[in-house]
Amino acid sequence: MAKCRCKVKFGPFKPKRSGYAAVMNASACQSILKGHAEQTKRAATLALGDDGYTSADGYKIGVAHGKLANGYYVRTYTWHAMRDNLLYNTLKEALR
């Protein structure tokens, strides 16, 4: 059996905030985040129960403007979606 005795030392890592912001605000990363938000909204809308409401627009996607980067969130938009989310955790289940 071979033994390997390699010693690797890394210096102290100091992340650059400007580099993180540049990567997170890039269009490729933002399109991935928006795609995840749209997929979550679609899954939550499909799970929304039928209580006589004809509006299929129970959830909305919003843009979160942070200090370092922007992101997306999904929130309830109608009373029916709010009630459904409180009772069945629709948004949490849509993330699975």
C-alpha positions as CSV (number, residue, x, y, z in Angstrom):
1,M,0.0,0.0,0.0
2,A,1.4,3.4,-1.0
3,K,1.6,6.2,1.5
4,C,1.5,9.8,0.5
5,R,3.0,12.4,2.8
6,C,2.1,15.6,1.1
7,K,2.0,18.8,3.1
8,V,0.0,21.6,1.6
9,K,-0.4,24.9,3.3
10,F,-2.8,27.5,2.3
11,G,-2.4,31.1,3.3
12,P,-5.2,33.1,4.9
13,F,-8.1,33.4,2.5
14,K,-9.5,36.9,2.2
15,P,-12.6,37.1,-0.1
16,K,-13.1,40.2,-2.2
17,R,-16.5,41.7,-1.8
18,S,-16.3,43.4,-5.2
19,G,-15.5,40.1,-6.9
20,Y,-18.5,38.4,-5.2
21,A,-20.8,41.2,-6.3
22,A,-19.5,41.1,-9.9
23,V,-20.2,37.3,-10.1
24,M,-23.6,37.5,-8.5
25,N,-24.8,40.4,-10.6
26,A,-23.6,38.9,-13.8
27,S,-26.4,38.1,-16.3
28,A,-25.7,34.4,-16.3
29,C,-26.1,34.1,-12.6
30,Q,-29.2,36.3,-12.5
31,S,-30.8,34.2,-15.2
32,I,-30.3,31.1,-13.1
33,L,-31.8,32.8,-10.1
34,K,-34.8,34.0,-12.1
35,G,-35.3,30.5,-13.5
36,H,-35.4,29.0,-10.0
37,A,-37.9,31.7,-8.9
38,E,-40.1,31.0,-12.0
39,Q,-40.0,27.3,-11.4
40,T,-41.0,27.8,-7.7
41,K,-43.8,30.1,-8.7
42,R,-45.1,27.6,-11.3
43,A,-45.0,24.7,-8.9
44,A,-46.8,26.7,-6.2
45,T,-49.4,27.8,-8.7
46,L,-50.1,24.2,-9.7
47,A,-50.4,23.2,-6.1
48,L,-52.9,26.0,-5.4
49,G,-56.2,24.4,-4.5
50,D,-59.4,25.2,-6.4
51,D,-61.8,27.1,-4.2
52,G,-63.8,28.7,-6.9
53,Y,-61.1,31.3,-7.6
54,T,-60.5,31.8,-11.3
55,S,-57.3,33.9,-10.9
56,A,-54.2,31.7,-11.5
57,D,-52.0,34.6,-10.5
58,G,-51.7,33.8,-6.8
59,Y,-48.0,34.2,-6.6
60,K,-45.6,37.0,-7.8
61,I,-41.9,37.2,-8.4
62,G,-40.1,40.2,-6.9
63,V,-36.5,41.4,-7.1
64,A,-34.5,41.8,-3.9
65,H,-31.9,44.5,-4.1
66,G,-29.2,43.6,-1.6
67,K,-26.0,45.4,-0.5
68,L,-23.8,43.0,-2.5
69,A,-26.1,41.4,-5.1
70,N,-29.6,41.2,-6.4
71,G,-31.9,38.2,-6.1
72,Y,-35.4,37.0,-6.6
73,Y,-38.2,36.0,-4.3
74,V,-41.6,34.5,-4.7
75,R,-44.5,35.8,-2.5
76,T,-48.2,35.4,-2.3
77,Y,-50.4,37.8,-4.1
78,T,-54.0,36.9,-3.4
79,W,-55.9,36.0,-0.2
80,H,-56.5,32.5,-1.5
81,A,-52.7,31.9,-2.0
82,M,-52.0,33.4,1.4
83,R,-54.5,31.0,3.1
84,D,-53.2,28.1,1.1
85,N,-49.6,28.8,2.0
86,L,-50.5,29.1,5.7
87,L,-52.4,25.8,5.8
88,Y,-50.3,23.7,3.5
89,N,-46.9,25.5,3.2
90,T,-47.3,25.7,-0.5
91,L,-44.1,27.8,-1.2
92,K,-42.0,25.6,1.1
93,E,-43.3,22.4,-0.7
94,A,-42.7,24.0,-4.1
95,L,-39.0,24.3,-3.3
96,R,-38.6,20.5,-3.0
